[in-house]
Amino acid sequence: MGVPNIPKDIKVSKCRRKRMICIEWIPNESSYLDEGGGGGGGGGEAGTVLYLVEERHHAGRLFIESMMSEWTACARTLKRSQILKHLAKPGRWYQFRVAAVNENGTKGYSEQSLPFTVSTTPKPPKAPQNMTVGPLIIRNGSITAELKWTPPVLDLPLQRYKVFWSRRLHGIKELDSVLVHQQVIPRDQTHFLLQKLQPNSQYFLQVQALVQFGKERLKGEKSGLVLNTTNYTNVSDNALILEGVTDNRIDGLHLQKLMWSQNNLRARIVWKPKRDLTKYTVTWWNGPCHATKGDYSHLKLAATTNVPYFNLYDLQFSCRYRVSVREVSSQGMKTIRDTSITFTTPKCSSFRASHKKIRCH
């Protein structure tokens, strides 16, 4: 029994199903290295042959061999073909090579396949996820806080982030704000320190991911969070304190009622009070809404309260919401974990049955 020959004629095609690649090859069984010394170049058999498949790729509009990644194993099989699931991403070029191996060894990998790319145009990035704001620190009359997020879903390699923050004006349209500030953030960084925020204000915070496709820059969806500094007073006069947190959870957290106030749908949540606690942080954000039937804007709001209840505002009809409550001790320490609930707001037409002044659009 000899060593199997190197496979040949590697063919790559797109499978019927999304993000799948089909690879086929010819085993090249015309001859094997005869280890038995049978003479004449022999024709020994290879026995059970295992095929190893490797891939390399790069992102871009055009194929450039020098930009290819290192070879990486992606499959092994006893068959003479392989379906690679969830590998193909839009905007990337792929090459494959195959080696035949048996118990006696291998002669190495085949020539690489022709460059292959899926025809689907890459999409801009989704919105960054899980936006949160750390403890707010008052220092010399202004507020500092750290904004954090997690990377979004991407077709192409991330190039960088952009962070936007603006102070909302009171007494005019909710979305109007003063000068919008922005900052470019390196792609490997998922946090940004907000400085010189003003007390008793609302800030609209956004994070956006950017990718490059050839000469075209694709701008991703923005995730949003409204930060209310009205109730943040005298949190600390020192640096952020991360130690000394407790692990208590909120008991009895539940939705008490929905109400209509100041032309706005609101919801009151309540919970059991804790001893020696002066503050709670409340965070709420929306999930899918019935009216959108697909992608929806990510909006997250946060506030604090000194009492064991809070009226959630800026709610929409026919939307699912998640609410979390976290304790803050008299020393300004936050608990490690929060307690959360979810609820769905009713349709406007249903809610209007008990609130006649509401106008449904």
Secondary structure, DSSP 8 states (H G I E B T S, - for coil): -------EEEEEEE-SSTTEEEEEEE---S----TT--STT------S-EEEEEEEEEESSS--GGG----EEEEEESSSEEEEET---TTEEEEEEEEEEETTEEEEE------B--SS--------EEEEE---EEETTEEEEEEEEE----SS-EEEEEEEEEEB-SSS-TT-BS--EEEEEETT--EEEEEEE-SS-EEEEEEEEEEEETTEEEEEEEEEEEEE-TT--S--SSS---SS------SS-EEEEEEEETTEEEEEEE----TTEEEEEEEEEEEEETTT-S----EEEEEEESSSEEEEEEE-TTEEEEEEEEEEETTS-B-SS-EEEEEE---HHHHHTT-TT----
